[in-house]
Structures are given as C-alpha cells and as structure tokens.
Amino acid sequence: MNLSGFKIGDRAMIVARNEFYAYVDGWRGRVIGFDSGAVVLVGPGMGDAGQSTDPATPNITLFVPADELSHTV
C-alpha cells in the first residue's frame, strides 16, 4: 500500500472531479503500479458505447491521480 490508499491488484473506478478525466468517468480497471504520484490502471479499451466487454478489445493503461479514483469490487 502507498500513500494513495491503493495497492497493486486493487480494482478502481475513475470518478472524474474535473474536465480532464471526464471522458473516462466511470471507467474501471486494475491497479498495476504507481508512477510520479499517479496510480497506473489497466483495463478494457473504450468502444463506441463506452468501456468494452469484448475480450478481443485491446487493454489500455491510464495514469490517474488517486483523488480521481474510487475503490470497487
């Protein structure tokens, strides 16, 4: 665990608190690390209708400040 309150393997959801992350608000991923004060998430890519559930969709990695994230199950 680090100062962000997240640890590797945690599931997290982006909860946009400003315009910069609004386009991925609600996106869910798994914590795979920490870099320059950001939490590194990986999860399914985005399709036309939002986050894809198709396993063929490539994963994407996002670097998100901890205050823009919420723990999920």
VMD Tcl script that builds the backbone (N, CA, C; Angstrom):
set m [mol new atoms 219]
animate dup $m
set s [atomselect $m all]
$s set {name element resname resid chain x y z} {
  {N N MET 1 A 0.866 -1.176 0.000}
  {CA C MET 1 A 0.000 0.000 0.000}
  {C C MET 1 A 0.905 1.230 0.000}
  {N N ASN 2 A 0.455 2.266 -0.677}
  {CA C ASN 2 A 1.212 3.518 -0.671}
  {C C ASN 2 A 0.313 4.634 -0.148}
  {N N LEU 3 A 0.767 5.863 -0.251}
  {CA C LEU 3 A 0.012 6.995 0.289}
  {C C LEU 3 A -1.329 7.205 -0.386}
  {N N SER 4 A -1.521 6.656 -1.593}
  {CA C SER 4 A -2.780 6.842 -2.309}
  {C C SER 4 A -3.912 6.019 -1.710}
  {N N GLY 5 A -3.584 5.017 -0.893}
  {CA C GLY 5 A -4.609 4.139 -0.339}
  {C C GLY 5 A -4.908 2.951 -1.241}
  {N N PHE 6 A -4.278 2.876 -2.392}
  {CA C PHE 6 A -4.450 1.760 -3.312}
  {C C PHE 6 A -3.229 0.865 -3.255}
  {N N LYS 7 A -3.424 -0.409 -3.577}
  {CA C LYS 7 A -2.302 -1.321 -3.696}
  {C C LYS 7 A -2.426 -2.089 -5.000}
  {N N ILE 8 A -1.337 -2.645 -5.463}
  {CA C ILE 8 A -1.345 -3.397 -6.719}
  {C C ILE 8 A -2.362 -4.528 -6.615}
  {N N GLY 9 A -3.172 -4.646 -7.645}
  {CA C GLY 9 A -4.221 -5.663 -7.689}
  {C C GLY 9 A -5.600 -5.128 -7.345}
  {N N ASP 10 A -5.679 -3.961 -6.689}
  {CA C ASP 10 A -6.984 -3.371 -6.361}
  {C C ASP 10 A -7.747 -3.045 -7.637}
  {N N ARG 11 A -9.051 -3.140 -7.555}
  {CA C ARG 11 A -9.905 -2.659 -8.640}
  {C C ARG 11 A -10.309 -1.230 -8.313}
  {N N ALA 12 A -10.323 -0.403 -9.347}
  {CA C ALA 12 A -10.643 1.007 -9.133}
  {C C ALA 12 A -11.507 1.532 -10.272}
  {N N MET 13 A -12.274 2.560 -9.972}
  {CA C MET 13 A -13.115 3.224 -10.966}
  {C C MET 13 A -12.767 4.705 -10.967}
  {N N ILE 14 A -12.674 5.258 -12.169}
  {CA C ILE 14 A -12.390 6.690 -12.281}
  {C C ILE 14 A -13.655 7.482 -11.951}
  {N N VAL 15 A -13.514 8.401 -11.030}
  {CA C VAL 15 A -14.594 9.304 -10.633}
  {C C VAL 15 A -14.072 10.712 -10.929}
  {N N ALA 16 A -14.373 11.201 -12.111}
  {CA C ALA 16 A -13.814 12.473 -12.568}
  {C C ALA 16 A -14.255 13.624 -11.677}
  {N N ARG 17 A -13.295 14.381 -11.214}
  {CA C ARG 17 A -13.580 15.543 -10.378}
  {C C ARG 17 A -13.342 16.840 -11.138}
  {N N ASN 18 A -12.837 16.703 -12.389}
  {CA C ASN 18 A -12.653 17.879 -13.232}
  {C C ASN 18 A -12.781 17.456 -14.695}
  {N N GLU 19 A -12.659 18.393 -15.597}
  {CA C GLU 19 A -12.885 18.126 -17.020}
  {C C GLU 19 A -11.861 17.185 -17.637}
  {N N PHE 20 A -10.635 17.174 -17.143}
  {CA C PHE 20 A -9.578 16.406 -17.778}
  {C C PHE 20 A -9.905 14.917 -17.845}
  {N N TYR 21 A -10.493 14.349 -16.793}
  {CA C TYR 21 A -10.809 12.917 -16.775}
  {C C TYR 21 A -12.277 12.634 -17.081}
  {N N ALA 22 A -13.041 13.641 -17.459}
  {CA C ALA 22 A -14.472 13.459 -17.718}
  {C C ALA 22 A -14.745 12.441 -18.824}
  {N N TYR 23 A -13.869 12.362 -19.824}
  {CA C TYR 23 A -14.098 11.444 -20.942}
  {C C TYR 23 A -13.951 9.978 -20.537}
  {N N VAL 24 A -13.345 9.694 -19.369}
  {CA C VAL 24 A -13.229 8.320 -18.896}
  {C C VAL 24 A -13.930 8.131 -17.544}
  {N N ASP 25 A -14.802 9.039 -17.184}
  {CA C ASP 25 A -15.563 8.926 -15.937}
  {C C ASP 25 A -16.318 7.600 -15.933}
  {N N GLY 26 A -16.159 6.823 -14.882}
  {CA C GLY 26 A -16.832 5.533 -14.769}
  {C C GLY 26 A -16.009 4.362 -15.296}
  {N N TRP 27 A -14.871 4.622 -15.936}
  {CA C TRP 27 A -14.013 3.557 -16.457}
  {C C TRP 27 A -13.440 2.770 -15.295}
  {N N ARG 28 A -13.385 1.443 -15.441}
  {CA C ARG 28 A -12.891 0.569 -14.375}
  {C C ARG 28 A -11.641 -0.156 -14.830}
  {N N GLY 29 A -10.736 -0.349 -13.902}
  {CA C GLY 29 A -9.515 -1.064 -14.202}
  {C C GLY 29 A -8.892 -1.639 -12.949}
  {N N ARG 30 A -7.741 -2.253 -13.139}
  {CA C ARG 30 A -6.997 -2.853 -12.032}
  {C C ARG 30 A -5.682 -2.096 -11.861}
  {N N VAL 31 A -5.325 -1.837 -10.596}
  {CA C VAL 31 A -4.080 -1.134 -10.285}
  {C C VAL 31 A -2.899 -2.063 -10.582}
  {N N ILE 32 A -1.965 -1.567 -11.428}
  {CA C ILE 32 A -0.781 -2.364 -11.740}
  {C C ILE 32 A 0.504 -1.683 -11.274}
  {N N GLY 33 A 0.392 -0.483 -10.748}
  {CA C GLY 33 A 1.585 0.196 -10.264}
  {C C GLY 33 A 1.343 1.645 -9.936}
  {N N PHE 34 A 2.447 2.339 -9.689}
  {CA C PHE 34 A 2.414 3.755 -9.307}
  {C C PHE 34 A 3.559 4.453 -10.025}
  {N N ASP 35 A 3.309 5.662 -10.526}
  {CA C ASP 35 A 4.341 6.378 -11.267}
  {C C ASP 35 A 4.140 7.888 -11.113}
  {N N SER 36 A 5.142 8.550 -10.626}
  {CA C SER 36 A 5.134 10.021 -10.493}
  {C C SER 36 A 3.889 10.536 -9.770}
  {N N GLY 37 A 3.477 9.843 -8.736}
  {CA C GLY 37 A 2.326 10.268 -7.952}
  {C C GLY 37 A 0.982 9.833 -8.493}
  {N N ALA 38 A 0.976 9.148 -9.626}
  {CA C ALA 38 A -0.280 8.674 -10.218}
  {C C ALA 38 A -0.435 7.172 -9.979}
  {N N VAL 39 A -1.677 6.732 -9.976}
  {CA C VAL 39 A -1.985 5.309 -9.906}
  {C C VAL 39 A -2.093 4.812 -11.344}
  {N N VAL 40 A -1.421 3.706 -11.657}
  {CA C VAL 40 A -1.440 3.159 -13.007}
  {C C VAL 40 A -2.513 2.071 -13.068}
  {N N LEU 41 A -3.506 2.296 -13.957}
  {CA C LEU 41 A -4.614 1.341 -14.128}
  {C C LEU 41 A -4.536 0.704 -15.498}
  {N N VAL 42 A -4.940 -0.563 -15.586}
  {CA C VAL 42 A -5.078 -1.219 -16.873}
  {C C VAL 42 A -6.460 -1.872 -16.902}
  {N N GLY 43 A -7.089 -1.815 -18.067}
  {CA C GLY 43 A -8.419 -2.406 -18.219}
  {C C GLY 43 A -8.846 -2.385 -19.668}
  {N N PRO 44 A -10.050 -2.881 -19.945}
  {CA C PRO 44 A -10.544 -2.943 -21.317}
  {C C PRO 44 A -10.592 -1.576 -21.983}
  {N N GLY 45 A -10.305 -1.550 -23.269}
  {CA C GLY 45 A -10.334 -0.311 -24.040}
  {C C GLY 45 A -11.736 0.236 -24.190}
  {N N MET 46 A -11.807 1.396 -24.783}
  {CA C MET 46 A -13.076 2.079 -24.974}
  {C C MET 46 A -13.616 1.808 -26.371}
  {N N GLY 47 A -14.870 1.438 -26.454}
  {CA C GLY 47 A -15.541 1.288 -27.732}
  {C C GLY 47 A -16.445 2.479 -27.982}
  {N N ASP 48 A -17.255 2.397 -29.014}
  {CA C ASP 48 A -18.166 3.498 -29.336}
  {C C ASP 48 A -19.186 3.741 -28.237}
  {N N ALA 49 A -19.552 2.684 -27.512}
  {CA C ALA 49 A -20.589 2.813 -26.485}
  {C C ALA 49 A -20.004 2.839 -25.080}
  {N N GLY 50 A -18.705 3.131 -24.949}
  {CA C GLY 50 A -18.088 3.168 -23.633}
  {C C GLY 50 A -17.102 2.033 -23.469}
  {N N GLN 51 A -16.845 1.653 -22.217}
  {CA C GLN 51 A -15.853 0.620 -21.955}
  {C C GLN 51 A -16.316 -0.709 -22.523}
  {N N SER 52 A -15.452 -1.352 -23.277}
  {CA C SER 52 A -15.791 -2.580 -23.981}
  {C C SER 52 A -15.788 -3.786 -23.050}
  {N N THR 53 A -16.668 -4.744 -23.318}
  {CA C THR 53 A -16.651 -6.021 -22.609}
  {C C THR 53 A -16.167 -7.133 -23.537}
  {N N ASP 54 A -15.841 -6.798 -24.772}
  {CA C ASP 54 A -15.343 -7.760 -25.750}
  {C C ASP 54 A -13.896 -8.106 -25.421}
  {N N PRO 55 A -13.592 -9.399 -25.169}
  {CA C PRO 55 A -12.220 -9.765 -24.814}
  {C C PRO 55 A -11.207 -9.493 -25.920}
  {N N ALA 56 A -11.670 -9.304 -27.148}
  {CA C ALA 56 A -10.768 -9.012 -28.260}
  {C C ALA 56 A -10.320 -7.546 -28.275}
  {N N THR 57 A -11.004 -6.693 -27.507}
  {CA C THR 57 A -10.629 -5.279 -27.441}
  {C C THR 57 A -9.323 -5.151 -26.660}
  {N N PRO 58 A -8.339 -4.457 -27.220}
  {CA C PRO 58 A -7.061 -4.322 -26.509}
  {C C PRO 58 A -7.215 -3.544 -25.202}
  {N N ASN 59 A -6.407 -3.910 -24.221}
  {CA C ASN 59 A -6.396 -3.181 -22.954}
  {C C ASN 59 A -5.746 -1.819 -23.145}
  {N N ILE 60 A -6.145 -0.891 -22.276}
  {CA C ILE 60 A -5.489 0.411 -22.252}
  {C C ILE 60 A -4.950 0.648 -20.843}
  {N N THR 61 A -3.953 1.479 -20.768}
  {CA C THR 61 A -3.335 1.835 -19.489}
  {C C THR 61 A -3.515 3.329 -19.275}
  {N N LEU 62 A -3.973 3.690 -18.082}
  {CA C LEU 62 A -4.166 5.095 -17.742}
  {C C LEU 62 A -3.407 5.424 -16.460}
  {N N PHE 63 A -2.857 6.623 -16.404}
  {CA C PHE 63 A -2.184 7.140 -15.219}
  {C C PHE 63 A -3.122 8.181 -14.610}
  {N N VAL 64 A -3.629 7.902 -13.413}
  {CA C VAL 64 A -4.702 8.718 -12.834}
  {C C VAL 64 A -4.343 9.107 -11.399}
  {N N PRO 65 A -4.530 10.371 -11.031}
  {CA C PRO 65 A -4.309 10.768 -9.633}
  {C C PRO 65 A -5.280 10.017 -8.718}
  {N N ALA 66 A -4.821 9.647 -7.539}
  {CA C ALA 66 A -5.637 8.883 -6.612}
  {C C ALA 66 A -6.935 9.599 -6.248}
  {N N ASP 67 A -6.934 10.930 -6.227}
  {CA C ASP 67 A -8.160 11.651 -5.860}
  {C C ASP 67 A -9.218 11.603 -6.953}
  {N N GLU 68 A -8.896 11.025 -8.107}
  {CA C GLU 68 A -9.859 10.850 -9.190}
  {C C GLU 68 A -10.337 9.397 -9.266}
  {N N LEU 69 A -10.027 8.588 -8.213}
  {CA C LEU 69 A -10.363 7.171 -8.213}
  {C C LEU 69 A -11.186 6.780 -7.010}
  {N N SER 70 A -11.922 5.692 -7.171}
  {CA C SER 70 A -12.684 5.100 -6.080}
  {C C SER 70 A -12.428 3.596 -6.104}
  {N N HIS 71 A -12.330 2.980 -4.927}
  {CA C HIS 71 A -12.199 1.517 -4.885}
  {C C HIS 71 A -13.504 0.868 -5.348}
  {N N THR 72 A -13.399 -0.238 -6.067}
  {CA C THR 72 A -14.575 -1.008 -6.467}
  {C C THR 72 A -14.357 -2.459 -6.136}
  {N N VAL 73 A -15.404 -3.246 -6.273}
  {CA C VAL 73 A -15.294 -4.701 -6.042}
  {C C VAL 73 A -15.401 -5.449 -7.343}
}
mol reanalyze $m
mol bondsrecalc $m
mol representation Tube
mol addrep $m
